């Protein structure tokens, strides 16, 4: 009997350790799990990341930087893991990912401000998404898809240049990140799970339901890059 009890005890301990390791592994990658912001993508680490990216941006020269767009996208990608899982609220205005709540417009303008773009975060977060996009990028970098069915919209976007875009919808806004392999819709979602998420644009209900869609391209846009580096 003592041997059997010891076996059960050790089995239980080993099982709990394995479960803990599995949880920690997924906690790094799943923003909805408890601990994501408390241990891995903390506010303190976010501040350090902002300082590092600011230092890198200050060293850039738009006239001598052939891959400026790629640097901009990389900076964007460096910030996104901190924001995933931040709770959504229609009136949310938090500056700190993982703390408080954020609305869709404030998510876009806060990220852009944290990337180093000198913008009026509050005002742009509250205007119509088309007005926000017009102020951020040049006219030639704006494309409207108001008369497109969703499938036609996805097909058309599949033919545009890779890069980072702000997308404006009927009553929503977010980022579209297009690469050769993926088209991702990154936004503070007013649908489940009511948080900042990174989802496949092809299956996004939010994109599907909107009757109006407008894209503003940051990459390869002189106006946007000038705002970023000024």
C-alpha positions as CSV (number, residue, x, y, z in Angstrom):
1,X,0.0,0.0,0.0
2,X,2.7,2.6,0.8
3,X,4.3,1.9,-2.6
4,X,1.0,2.5,-4.3
5,X,0.4,5.7,-2.4
6,X,3.9,7.0,-3.3
7,X,3.3,6.1,-7.0
8,X,0.0,8.1,-6.9
9,X,1.7,11.0,-5.2
10,X,4.6,11.2,-7.7
11,X,2.2,10.7,-10.6
12,X,0.1,13.6,-9.3
13,X,3.1,15.9,-8.9
14,X,4.5,15.1,-12.3
15,X,1.1,15.6,-13.9
16,X,0.7,19.0,-12.2
17,X,4.1,20.1,-13.4
18,X,3.4,19.1,-16.9
19,X,0.1,20.9,-16.8
20,X,1.8,24.0,-15.5
21,X,4.4,23.9,-18.3
22,X,1.7,23.5,-20.9
23,X,-0.2,26.5,-19.4
24,X,3.0,28.7,-19.3
25,X,3.7,27.7,-22.9
26,X,0.3,28.8,-24.1
27,X,0.1,31.8,-21.8
28,X,2.9,33.4,-23.8
29,X,0.8,33.1,-27.0
30,X,-2.8,33.4,-25.9
31,X,-3.8,36.9,-24.7
32,X,-7.0,35.6,-23.2
33,X,-5.3,33.4,-20.6
34,X,-4.6,34.9,-17.2
35,X,-1.0,35.8,-16.8
36,X,-0.4,37.0,-20.4
37,X,0.0,40.6,-19.3
38,X,1.1,40.0,-15.8
39,X,4.2,38.0,-16.6
40,X,5.2,38.3,-20.2
41,X,3.9,41.5,-21.9
42,X,3.9,43.8,-18.9
43,X,3.4,47.5,-18.8
44,X,6.9,47.9,-17.6
45,X,8.3,45.9,-20.5
46,X,6.0,48.0,-22.8
47,X,7.6,51.2,-21.7
48,X,11.1,49.8,-22.3
49,X,10.0,48.7,-25.7
50,X,8.7,52.2,-26.5
51,X,12.0,53.7,-25.5
52,X,14.0,51.2,-27.6
53,X,11.9,51.8,-30.7
54,X,12.1,55.6,-30.2
55,X,15.9,55.4,-30.0
56,X,15.9,53.3,-33.2
57,X,13.5,55.6,-35.0
58,X,15.6,58.7,-34.1
59,X,18.6,57.1,-36.0
60,X,16.6,56.6,-39.2
61,X,17.1,58.8,-42.2
62,X,14.3,58.8,-44.8
63,X,16.7,59.7,-47.6
64,X,19.2,56.9,-46.8
65,X,16.9,54.2,-45.5
66,X,15.8,51.9,-48.4
67,X,13.8,49.6,-46.2
68,X,12.0,52.3,-44.1
69,X,8.6,50.6,-44.6
70,X,9.9,47.3,-43.3
71,X,11.3,49.0,-40.2
72,X,7.9,50.7,-39.6
73,X,6.1,47.3,-39.9
74,X,8.6,45.7,-37.6
75,X,8.1,48.4,-35.0
76,X,4.3,47.8,-35.3
77,X,4.8,44.1,-34.8
78,X,7.0,44.7,-31.8
79,X,4.1,46.5,-30.1
80,X,1.2,44.3,-31.0
81,X,1.8,41.4,-28.6
82,X,1.4,43.8,-25.7
83,X,-2.0,44.9,-26.9
84,X,-3.5,41.5,-27.6
85,X,-6.1,40.6,-25.0
86,X,-6.7,44.2,-23.8
87,X,-10.3,44.5,-23.0
88,X,-12.7,46.4,-25.4
89,X,-15.1,49.1,-24.4
90,X,-16.9,51.6,-26.6
91,X,-15.6,54.4,-24.3
92,X,-12.2,52.9,-23.5
93,X,-9.2,55.2,-23.7
94,X,-6.4,53.4,-21.9
95,X,-2.8,54.3,-22.8
96,X,-1.5,51.1,-21.3
97,X,-2.0,47.7,-22.9
98,X,-3.4,45.0,-20.6
99,X,-4.8,47.7,-18.2
100,X,-8.2,49.3,-18.5
101,X,-10.2,49.2,-21.7
102,X,-9.8,50.5,-25.2
103,X,-12.2,51.5,-28.0
104,X,-11.4,50.7,-31.7
105,X,-10.6,54.3,-32.6
106,X,-8.4,54.8,-29.6
107,X,-6.6,51.5,-30.2
108,X,-5.6,52.7,-33.7
109,X,-4.5,56.2,-32.6
110,X,-2.8,55.1,-29.4
111,X,-0.7,52.6,-31.3
112,X,0.2,55.2,-34.0
113,X,1.1,57.7,-31.2
114,X,3.2,55.0,-29.4
115,X,5.0,54.3,-32.7
116,X,6.2,57.9,-32.7
117,X,3.6,59.6,-34.9
118,X,2.8,63.1,-33.7
119,X,-1.0,63.1,-34.0
120,X,-3.9,64.3,-32.0
121,X,-4.8,60.9,-30.4
122,X,-8.1,62.0,-28.9
123,X,-9.5,64.0,-31.8
124,X,-8.7,61.4,-34.4
125,X,-10.1,58.6,-32.3
126,X,-13.5,60.3,-32.3
127,X,-13.9,61.3,-35.9
128,X,-15.2,59.1,-38.7
129,X,-12.6,56.6,-39.8
130,X,-12.4,58.1,-43.3
131,X,-11.5,61.5,-41.8
132,X,-8.8,59.9,-39.7
133,X,-7.3,58.1,-42.7
134,X,-7.3,61.3,-44.8
135,X,-5.3,63.1,-42.1
136,X,-2.8,60.3,-41.8
137,X,-2.0,59.3,-45.4
138,X,-1.9,61.0,-48.8
139,X,-4.9,60.8,-51.1
140,X,-3.1,58.5,-53.5
141,X,-2.8,55.9,-50.7
142,X,-6.5,55.7,-50.0
143,X,-8.8,53.2,-51.7
144,X,-12.6,52.8,-51.1
145,X,-14.5,49.6,-51.4
146,X,-18.0,50.8,-50.6
147,X,-19.7,49.0,-53.5
148,X,-17.9,45.7,-53.1
149,X,-19.3,42.4,-51.8
150,X,-17.0,40.9,-49.1
151,X,-15.6,38.2,-51.4
152,X,-14.7,40.9,-54.0
153,X,-13.2,43.1,-51.3
154,X,-10.9,40.2,-50.2
155,X,-10.0,39.4,-53.7
156,X,-9.2,43.0,-54.5
157,X,-7.1,43.5,-51.4
158,X,-5.2,40.3,-52.3
159,X,-3.9,42.2,-55.3
160,X,-2.6,45.3,-53.6
161,X,0.9,45.8,-52.2
162,X,2.0,44.1,-49.0
163,X,2.1,46.5,-46.1
164,X,0.3,48.0,-43.2
165,X,-3.1,49.7,-43.7
166,X,-5.7,51.4,-41.5
167,X,-9.2,50.1,-42.5
168,X,-12.3,52.1,-41.9
169,X,-15.7,50.4,-41.7
170,X,-19.3,51.5,-41.1
171,X,-18.8,52.0,-37.3
172,X,-15.4,50.5,-36.7
173,X,-11.7,50.8,-37.5
174,X,-8.5,48.7,-37.2
175,X,-5.3,47.7,-39.0
176,X,-4.9,45.4,-41.9
177,X,-1.5,43.8,-42.2
178,X,-0.9,42.2,-45.6
179,X,2.0,39.8,-46.4
180,X,2.5,37.3,-49.2
181,X,1.2,34.6,-46.8
182,X,-1.5,36.3,-44.8
183,X,-4.0,39.1,-44.5
184,X,-4.6,39.9,-40.8
185,X,-7.2,42.2,-39.3
186,X,-5.9,43.6,-36.0
187,X,-8.5,45.6,-34.0
188,X,-10.2,46.2,-30.7
189,X,-13.2,43.9,-31.3
190,X,-16.7,44.8,-30.2
191,X,-17.6,41.2,-30.8
192,X,-16.4,38.1,-28.9
193,X,-13.9,38.0,-27.2
194,X,-14.4,41.8,-26.8
195,X,-10.7,42.5,-26.8
196,X,-7.8,43.5,-29.1
197,X,-7.3,40.5,-31.4
198,X,-5.4,39.5,-34.5
199,X,-7.7,37.5,-36.8
200,X,-7.7,36.1,-40.3
201,X,-9.3,38.8,-42.4
202,X,-10.9,36.2,-44.7
203,X,-13.1,34.9,-41.9
204,X,-13.6,38.2,-39.9
205,X,-17.3,38.7,-39.2
206,X,-16.7,42.4,-38.5
207,X,-15.2,42.9,-42.0
208,X,-18.0,40.8,-43.5
209,X,-20.9,42.7,-41.9
210,X,-19.6,46.2,-42.9
211,X,-21.2,47.8,-46.0
212,X,-18.5,50.4,-46.2
213,X,-14.7,49.8,-46.3
214,X,-11.9,52.2,-46.9
215,X,-8.1,51.5,-46.7
216,X,-5.3,54.0,-46.0
217,X,-1.8,52.6,-46.7
218,X,1.0,53.6,-44.4
219,X,3.8,51.8,-46.1
220,X,5.2,53.5,-49.2
221,X,3.3,56.7,-48.3
222,X,5.5,59.7,-48.0
223,X,3.1,61.7,-45.9
224,X,2.7,58.9,-43.3
225,X,6.5,58.3,-43.1
226,X,7.1,62.0,-42.8
227,X,4.8,62.2,-39.8
228,X,6.5,59.1,-38.3
229,X,10.0,60.5,-38.6
230,X,9.4,64.2,-37.9
